[in-house]
Every structure is written in structure tokens, then in C-alpha cells.
Amino acid sequence: MHQRLIRSQLGIYTDPRFAAHETGPMHPERPARIDAALEGARRAGLNDRILGHGFDHPETDRIIAKVHSSDYERELEAAVERGARYFHSLDNPISRGTPAAARAAVSAALAAADRIWIEHSLERAFLVARPPGHHAERSQAMGFCFFNTIACAAEYLLEQPAIDRVFVVDWDVHHGNGTQHLFEDRADVFYASIHRFPFYPGTGSADEIGTGAGEGATLNIPMEGGAGDADYLRLFEQRIVPAIRDHAPQALLISSGFDAHRSDPLGGMRVHEETFAEMTRRLTEVADDLCGGRILSLLEGGYDLEGLARCTAAHLTALGEE
């Protein structure tokens, strides 16, 4: 592990409400994922950067309603109130704590965005949150996701007067269908994803490049099952980094799913944790050149607990290097 963690303006956001989203004893998206990711932060020597005391951003409900349909949050709460065990499909188990956990993820993301792009008291942040978000569509929960947290952060940032271009990098092993679909007809958010294909959720082919005003602002890099470090690094350097430079964003966001790791039970890929660190370094370099080094990274997938700890440690180490 690298030992150059001298960047003072790095924060790690979490919230105790994330553990209240109960998915059942055999479900891969379980509360222990938070503990594993925070263990990764400790291994990286960043325990003192963990900020974990209930963020309640005043714009949370408004931004959720802007990204999702107007009655979507109420529909989720009503499902919980009537004792439903799933929301929209068997992919999405719910419990009493699910709405608060999903809402807290958005709230923490907005709080981190404030610190980075408005207050300038942080330069980079990593959000250790669950449930994940990138599969959530405007009015449909999917793939363990309820609110599209990274889409909410992007929408919020675009309301700020100094930001009119946001870039979202998604390296989760599953394509982020929700994030793509929410922005695919717009040019102000560029969505780039490197993912296994064909695979769940079935979207993310190379010919999906955006529509209308957003044509050309979506980049999908499909990978065959079993792809490893060299494949990821080559395509990341050849395709994603140039796309970021061409878009020239003021804000760079990462959907940091670690389920392409070699030990993940769902991903079927052969990526090592150091490759996530190297991809992070590519992004910090381009962020330093284009947007003052500012990056917000959000945890998405990653279901082997030891693998998640290792990947989080590697990602945070690279994110924190000067």
C-alpha cells in the first residue's frame, strides 16, 4: 500500500442509518458492507477522515423529487408502511429503515458536494453508503437501488452558478442503466461506464451513445466476462480519460462499484484492487488539470467483504495522494 497520504482535504462520509436498511441474512447487499468499506478506510490510515454523524441536507427531498418522479419517494414509504418485503421487484428487499437509509445517502452526497464545490473546505470525498443507487430509474427501483444518489449529486451540482458540465465515471461491473437514462438526452452530464456485457441489467452496449441533445455524451465500454487488469487499464486510458478531457467538466463524480474485483461473488471479473487505485490515479490527474482536483466518489457495488475492504483501501489511498 502506498504511503503518500498527505492530502488534508479528503473526507469520508457515512451515516449510521445505512445499517438500518435490512435485506435479509443471505442477501449480498447487506449492512456488513459498510463495516468492510470503513475497515478499508482504516487500513488506508484514514480513520480520522471519517465523518459519520447524520447528514440532513435541506435540499434532499427537493432533489430526490427533481431526479425521480414526483410521487416516487412517497410510493417507497407507503410500501414500507403496508409491510411489503420488496419494492417493484424481488431485486429490491425493503425494511422499516430502507427509506431513511436511501434518503440519507442522497443527503450525505449533497453535504459532501457542498463541502467540495461550494465551501471549498474539502477537495475530495468518498461516500460509504448503502443502498447503492446507479440502477435506480426515474420511477423504478432496480438492482438493490432506490434513489439514484449520483444522479442526485449531479443534478444538484448543475444548479450551482459555476458548474455547467459534470462527468460521471462508473466502473461498477454492472452498467448504471439508471444514471445513463436520466441524463442520456442532455449534454451537460457526460456518463461513461466500463462494465461487463452482456450482463445485468442488459443495457450498456457500445452503440448507446445518448440521444437528442445528449448524443455523444454517453460512452459505454462493454467488457467480456473474465476481463482483468490490463484490459481495464488500457481501455480506461484510451477511452475514458480522453472523454473527460474533451468534456472539460467542472465536477467529476465516480460510481465506485468494486464488484469487478477478482473475489466478488457476482461480478465474474479478474480485477485486482491495485487496478482500482490506478484508475483512481488517472482520474485525480485529469481532475487536477480540469477542475481543481475536486472529486466526489460514491460506493456502489462490491459484495465480497474482504475484497471490498481491499478495494476501498486502494481507492482511498490513491484518492488521497498529493
N, C-alpha and C positions, 0 to 999 in steps of 0.2 A: 504494500500500500504506500502511496506517495505521502511524503511528509512536508508538504509545502502549504499547509492550511493557514495562511496568514491574512486572508481576506476578512476584514472585520464586518463588512456589510452583507452578511449572509444569515438568513433566518430560516428556521424550520417550523412550520405551522402544523399543529394538530389540535384535537379537541376531544375531551372525554366522551362526548355524545356519539362519536363514531362507533364506540363499542356497543352501544345500545341497539344498533341495527342487527338483530339476531336472524341468522339464516338457517339454523339447524346444525346438528353435530357433524354431518357428513358433507356439508356444502363447502366448496373450495374458497368462496369469498366469505371468510369468517373473521371475527374480531381479532383473532391472533395475528392477522396480517399487520395490524397497526403495531403491535409489540415487536414483530420481526423487523419492520422498517425502522422503528425507533432504536432497536438494537444495532442496526446498520449505522445510524447516526452516532451512536456511542462508539462503535468500532472506528469510525472516522475521526474520533476525537472532538465531536461537535455537540456533546451533550448540553453544553452551556448555551447553545443557539436554539434550543427547543422552546418554542412559545406555545403553551398549550392550555390556555385558560378561557375557553368560551368566547369566541368572537361572534358578536351580533351586529353585523354591519347594517346601517339604517336603510340601505338601498336593496337589501337582499330580496325581499318579496317583489319589489318592482322589477328587478332584473330577471328574476325567475319568470314572472308573468310576461315579460318582453320576449324572452327566448322561447318559452313554451306557450301553449295555448292558454287562454285566459282562465280556464277552469281546471287546468291540469293539476295544480297543487291541491286544490280542493278535492279533486277526484281521488288523489292518493290518500289524503287524510280521511275521506269518507270510507275508503276500502279498509283502512286500519280500524276505524270506529265500528264497522259492522263485523269485525273479526275475521276478515279474509286472510288467508295464508299466502296468497300470491297476488301480484298486481299485473294484469294484462297477459301474463303467460307464466308457465312453470319455471322459466328462467329467473323470475324475479320474486323470491320469497320476501315476505314483509312481516314486521312485528310492530309492537307499540312504539318502538324507538326509531322506526325507519324514517318517517317524515322529518323528525328533528335532526337525524344524522345527515340526511341528504341536504337539508337546508343549511346545516352547519358547514358542510363542505363548501357550498357556494359562498357563505358568509366569510369563511376564512380566506377563500381565494380573493374576494373583494378587499378584505383587510390587507392582505399581502400586496395586492395591486396598488392600493393607496400608499403603502409604505415605500414601494419601489418607484412608481411613476408620478406620484403627486407630492408626497412629503420628501422624497429622496433620502429617507433615513435608512433604507436598505438598497442594495444593488441587485441581489438575487435572493430567491426564496424557493423552498421546496415544501409542498403541501402533502403531508402524510395523512390522507383522508380515505374514508370509505363511507358509503358505496362509491365505486368508480362512476364515470359519467359519459365517456365518449360514444357509447352506443345509444344513449337516450335521444329519441327524435322529438320533434316539436310536441307531439301529443301521444307518444308511445314509449313506454318503458321497454327496455331490451337489454339482454346480456348482462344482468346484475346491476344495470344503471337506471336511475330515476330522473335526476336533474343533470343536464349536461354542464358540468361545472366549468370546463374550459371554455365552452361557448359563452357561458355567462360572464366569465372574466374578459373574454374578447369583446363582447358587446359593451360591457361597462367601460373598458379602456377606450373604445371608439367614441364614447361620449366626451372624453377629455379633449380640451381645445388643441393640445399639442400632438395628438395622435390621430392619424387618418389611415394608417396601414399597420395591420397586425399579421404576424406569421405564426402559424401553429404547426409544429413538428410532432408527429405521432409515430412512435416506434413500438407501440404495443403490438403483439403478434397478431391480434385481430384488428381488422380495418375499423376505423372510427366512423361508421356509417352516419351516426347522428351529427357529429361535427361537420362532416362533409355536406350533408343535406341541408343543414341550417344556413350554410354560407355559400353554397355552390353557385348561386346566381348573383353573387356580389364580387366586386374586385378589391374591396378594402380588407378582406380576410383571405390570405392565401393558406390553403390546407395542403400539407404534404405528409404522406403516410408511406412507411415501409412495413410490409406485413405479409403473412403467409396467405397464399391464394392458389387455388380455391380453398376456402375455409370459412368458418363462421365469421361474419353474418351473411356471406355470399356476395357482398359488394366489394368495390376496390379494384376493379380491373384497370389496366393501363389506359383504356380508352375513355375512362371517366375523368374528364378534364375541366368540368364546370359547364355552366350553361349561361346563355344570355350575356349580361354584363360581366359575369364571372368566368366566362370561358377562358381557359388558360391559367386560372388561379387555383386549380386543383391539380395536384401531382400525386399519382398513385404508383408505387413501385412494388409490384407483386413478387413474392419470393416463393420458391418451391419448398415443400416440407423438407426438413433436414438441413436447410441453409445454415452456414456458420459465420465465423468472424470475418474471414476475408471477403465473403460476399457482401455482408452488411457494410463493412468499412469502404469497400470500393464504390458501391452504389451511393452510399451516403455522401462521399466526397465528390463523386461525379455528377450527381443529380440534385441532391437536397441543398448542399452548400451553395452551388451556383444559383439555384432558385431563390434562396434567401437574399443573396446579393442583388439579384435582378429586381426583387420586390422592394428592397430597401425599407424594411419596416422600422417603425419607432418602438415596437414592442414585440418581443419574441417569447412565445409560450411553448411548453413541451408537455405532451401527453406521455408521461413516463411509465409505460407498462413494461414490466420486466418478465413477461411470460414467454419471451423468445429465449430465455436462459436455458441452458442445456439440461437443467434439473427440473424444469417446470413440468407438471403432470398434464397440462392441457395444450402446450404450445407445439411440441414436436420439432423444435429447432435445436441448434447446437451452438448458441451464442454464449460466450463466457462474460463474466462481469467486467473484465477489463475492456471489452469492446464497448460496453455502455459508457465506461469512463472516456474512451477515445472519442466516441460520438459526442459526448458532452463537451469535450475539449474543442472539437470542431465548432460547436455552437457558441462556446464562450469567445472564441477567436472572432467569429463573424459578428457577435453581439458587441464586442469591444470596438469593432470598426464602424458599426452602423447605428447602434442605439445605446451608447454609453455603458455597454456591458450589462444592461438590465435584462434579466431573465426570470420568468416565473415557471416553475416546473411542478406538475401535479401528478401524483401517483394514480395510475390506472390499474392494470392487471399485475399478476405475479403471484403464483399460488403455491410454490414450494417455499416454506418458511425460511430455511437456511439460504436458499438461492435469493430470496427477496432481501434478506439481511445483507448478503454479499453485494448484490447489485446496488442497493441503496448506499452502502458504504462507498462503493466505487464511484457512483454518480455524484454523491455529495463531495467526495474528495476532489474530483475534477471541477465541480461547480465552485468550490471554494478556493481554488488555486489562483494566485495572482498571475 
